[in-house]
Amino acid sequence: MGKSELEYRLEQLKTLKKQGFRYLARAEHGELRAYRQMPIRQINFWYAPSERPHPIDPHSFDEVNWRGKPLEILSEIKRIKKVLKG
């Protein structure tokens, strides 16, 4: 991933964080959503009680997959900043 891609990704994550989202998770069918609280894996999707998740472009964040854990937005922001600093 190039520097401009990382910078764009960082801006996406910062925007989500400002809106109060803390996690990204992908459903089995590929739908990607942002959550404010840690979602729980259901039959084929992620669920967070009392929350309506925010849809994200499904072509973003390819490393977030159904079989993995939700991506912590704050941790990813820190990781990208560290990579960009070199």
C-alpha positions, 0 to 999 in steps of 0.5 A, a space after each residue: 500500500 502506497 503512502 497516498 493510499 495510507 493517508 486516504 485510509 487514515 483520513 477515513 478512519 479519523 472521520 469514523 472515529 470522530 463520529 464515535 465509531 470504534 470497530 469495523 467488521 465484515 459480514 459473511 456476504 461481504 458487507 462492511 460496517 462500522 460499529 460504536 461498540 464491539 460487535 458479536 458474530 452471529 450466523 453470517 453477520 456481526 451484531 451490536 445490541 441497540 446499535 444501527 451500524 454505519 455502512 462502509 464501502 465494501 471495497 475498503 479495508 480488504 484485510 477485514 474479513 468474516 473469519 477475523 476479528 473486528 478491526 479496532 479503528 484507534 489501533 489502526 490509526 496508530 499503526 498507520 501513523 507509525 508507518 507514515 512516520 517511517 
